[in-house]
C-alpha cells in the first residue's frame, strides 16, 4: 500500500512542455518500508564530574533525563552542501540544513533513481544510487513520472545527496527523568525534593520524596545519586555531584 498522496501534484506550474509520451512507472514506497532502524537512548544531564556548583533555595541541584528516539535511514536524504538546479525558470533549491523525504523510485535507461518528495510547486528531483542528481526535473501525472523538457544546470556541480542515517522521525520521548531540588534549611536540617519518573509497562510512574539531612552532613545520598556538601548557609549550598 502507498502512503504518498498521489495526484496532489499536477503538471502546468512551470508551463513548460513535458514528455507525455515518455512517462515512467513509479514504485511508491510503502508506509512501513523504512521502519525504525533502531531505538537509540540518550542521557541529558547537568552533571559534570568534580564540578563545584551552587544552589539557592528552590534551585535545581542535579537533573538527568534518559531520552528515547527512533532512528530512520534510507528514506531520508540530505545534500552535502547548499545549491540549486537552475534554468531560465524557477530554480529548484537545496539546503544542507534540511532532510528530504524519498517517496519512491523509477528506472530510466536502465538506472534506478529515487524520487524526492515534490516541492511546493510540484517539482520532483531524481537521485541515483550514488546520490547524483538527474539533470532533468519531473512531475507526477496520473501516478507516473513525466520529465520536464527544460535543461537544468546543477550549481555547484559537486552537490550530491547522502542518506540521512540518523533522522529523528517521531521526536524524542522521555523514558526516565530525575531531578533534585534544594528547598532550604528548616530546623537546622537541609531539605531536598526528589522527583523521579520511570516507565512501568506502557505507563509512567512518578515518585516524589522529601529528604532531610543535618547541616553538618557532608555526604548525601538520594537513591543512588551521591552529593558532597562543601558549604551550607541560609543563602544556599555549595556542592559537588559525585555520582548519578
C-alpha positions as a printed Julia matrix, in Angstrom:
244×3 Matrix{Float64}:
  0.0    0.0     0.0
  1.17   3.5    -0.71
  1.33   6.23    1.86
  2.04   9.04   -0.57
 -0.93  11.13   -1.73
 -0.58  10.63   -5.44
 -2.32  13.08   -7.73
 -1.81  16.1    -5.46
  0.88  17.45   -7.75
 -0.14  18.07  -11.35
  1.58  19.44  -14.39
  1.48  23.02  -15.55
  3.01  25.12  -12.77
  6.09  25.81  -14.88
  4.02  26.0   -18.06
  6.66  24.02  -19.95
  6.41  21.08  -22.31
  6.57  17.65  -20.71
  7.43  14.33  -22.3
  3.96  12.82  -22.06
  4.93  10.1   -24.49
  7.81   9.01  -22.28
  6.39   8.74  -18.78
  7.9    6.35  -16.28
  6.36   3.94  -13.83
  6.85   4.82  -10.14
  7.23   2.24   -7.42
  5.97   4.11   -4.39
  7.47   3.21   -1.04
  5.07   1.65    1.44
  4.44   3.43    4.73
  6.47   0.94    6.76
  9.2    0.38    4.17
 11.64   2.45    6.16
 10.74   1.33    9.64
 12.91   2.44   12.51
 16.39   1.06   12.1
 16.88   1.03   15.85
 15.87   2.66   19.09
 18.53   4.97   20.49
 18.76   6.31   24.02
 20.49   9.49   25.09
 21.2   10.79   28.59
 20.9   14.54   29.12
 22.19  15.83   32.45
 23.71  18.88   34.13
 26.12  16.52   35.91
 29.8   17.34   35.45
 32.21  15.16   37.44
 34.07  17.16   40.08
 32.47  20.5    39.19
 31.68  22.77   42.13
 28.13  24.07   41.9
 25.88  26.35   43.92
 22.13  26.11   44.53
 19.86  28.58   46.28
 16.6   27.52   47.94
 14.25  26.32   45.21
 17.11  25.71   42.79
 17.97  22.52   40.91
 20.86  20.56   42.41
 21.06  17.89   39.72
 18.83  16.71   36.89
 19.04  13.85   34.44
 16.84  12.57   31.64
 17.07   9.46   29.51
 15.57  10.16   26.08
 14.5    7.55   23.57
 14.2    8.14   19.84
 13.55   6.12   16.71
 16.31   6.36   14.14
 15.49   6.06   10.45
 17.68   5.73    7.4
 17.43   5.4     3.63
 14.02   7.08    3.5
 15.58  10.49    4.06
 18.49  12.16    2.31
 20.46  15.35    2.81
 22.62  17.31    0.32
 26.3   17.66    1.15
 26.08  21.43    0.57
 23.65  24.16   -0.38
 22.87  24.55   -4.05
 20.24  24.5    -6.78
 19.17  23.17  -10.13
 18.96  26.36  -12.19
 17.35  27.14  -15.53
 15.54  30.05  -17.15
 12.54  29.18  -14.95
 12.22  28.91  -11.17
 15.3   27.19   -9.64
 14.99  24.08   -7.5
 16.91  24.94   -4.35
 18.52  22.61   -1.8
 19.57  23.3     1.78
 22.14  21.25    3.65
 20.24  22.1     6.84
 17.2   20.09    5.71
 16.45  16.43    5.15
 14.42  15.38    2.13
 11.98  12.51    2.03
 12.14   9.92   -0.76
  8.72   8.74   -1.92
  9.55   6.06   -4.47
 11.79   5.03   -7.32
 11.76   4.73  -11.08
 14.0    3.3   -13.8
 15.36   5.46  -16.62
 17.58   3.91  -19.29
 18.47   1.01  -17.01
 19.36   3.16  -13.99
 17.27   3.28  -10.83
 16.52   6.71   -9.4
 14.93   7.65   -6.11
 12.31  10.37   -6.21
 12.38  13.18   -3.68
  9.06  14.4    -2.33
  7.71  17.14   -4.64
  8.46  20.69   -3.59
  5.77  23.33   -3.18
  5.33  23.78   -6.95
  5.42  20.07   -7.71
  8.99  19.6    -8.93
 10.33  16.08   -8.42
 14.11  15.67   -8.18
 15.69  12.32   -9.03
 18.88  10.93   -7.49
 20.79   7.8    -8.45
 22.36   5.22   -6.17
 25.43   7.37   -5.55
 23.37  10.46   -4.73
 23.99  12.27   -8.02
 21.11  14.36   -9.34
 19.45  13.6   -12.67
 19.78  16.67  -14.95
 16.05  16.94  -15.57
 13.18  17.61  -13.2
  9.99  15.6   -13.21
  6.32  15.94  -12.38
  3.88  13.31  -11.2
  0.93  12.84  -13.54
 -1.63  10.05  -13.19
  0.75   8.21  -10.83
  3.54   8.27  -13.4
  6.64  10.41  -13.78
  6.84  12.87  -16.67
 10.11  14.72  -17.25
 10.09  18.46  -17.89
 11.69  19.28  -21.24
 13.84  22.0   -19.7
 17.6   21.96  -19.27
 18.84  22.41  -15.71
 22.36  23.15  -14.52
 23.48  21.97  -11.09
 25.28  24.59   -9.01
 27.68  23.68   -7.53
 28.32  20.72   -9.77
 29.69  18.54   -6.94
 26.46  18.65   -4.92
 25.25  15.14   -4.07
 22.72  13.64   -1.68
 23.63  11.27    1.14
 21.41   9.11    3.28
 20.41  10.99    6.42
 21.31   7.97    8.51
 20.11   9.41   11.79
 16.97  11.34   11.03
 14.72  11.59   14.04
 11.26  10.83   12.73
  8.77  10.98   15.57
 10.53  13.12   18.13
 12.07  12.24   21.43
 10.24  10.68   24.35
 11.42  10.83   27.94
 11.94   7.35   29.34
 13.3    8.26   32.77
 13.58  11.65   34.44
 15.24  12.52   37.75
 15.53  15.88   39.46
 16.72  17.02   42.91
 15.87  20.49   44.21
 17.23  22.2    47.28
 14.42  23.62   49.43
 16.49  25.41   52.08
 17.09  24.98   55.82
 14.33  24.01   58.24
 15.04  23.31   61.92
 18.79  23.01   61.24
 18.07  20.44   58.52
 18.84  20.69   54.82
 15.68  19.85   52.9
 15.64  18.43   49.36
 12.84  17.4    47.0
 13.5   14.34   44.87
 11.45  13.73   41.71
 11.65  10.54   39.65
  9.64   9.42   36.62
 10.15   5.85   35.43
  8.33   3.63   32.95
  6.06   0.85   34.18
  4.93  -1.07   31.14
  3.23   1.46   28.88
  2.67   3.89   31.74
  4.98   6.26   33.57
  5.14   6.21   37.34
  6.02   9.43   39.13
  7.68   9.37   42.53
  8.26  12.32   44.85
 10.21  12.21   48.08
 11.44  14.69   50.66
 14.95  14.15   52.02
 16.31  15.87   55.13
 19.92  15.9    56.28
 21.77  17.56   59.12
 23.51  20.81   58.2
 26.72  19.1    59.26
 26.39  16.12   56.92
 28.91  16.17   54.1
 28.0   13.09   52.04
 24.38  12.87   50.91
 22.7   10.01   49.06
 19.45  10.12   47.04
 18.53   6.73   45.66
 21.91   6.18   44.01
 22.78   9.84   43.46
 25.62  10.99   45.7
 26.43  14.61   46.57
 29.26  16.13   48.6
 28.34  19.29   50.53
 31.21  21.79   50.63
 29.46  24.67   52.36
 25.95  25.49   53.57
 24.26  28.6    54.98
 20.88  30.31   54.75
 21.6   31.61   51.25
 22.27  28.2    49.69
 24.62  25.24   49.35
 27.95  24.73   47.62
 28.38  21.14   46.49
 29.78  18.57   44.09
 27.81  15.78   42.43
 29.85  12.59   42.73
 27.5   10.07   41.15
 24.14   9.85   39.44
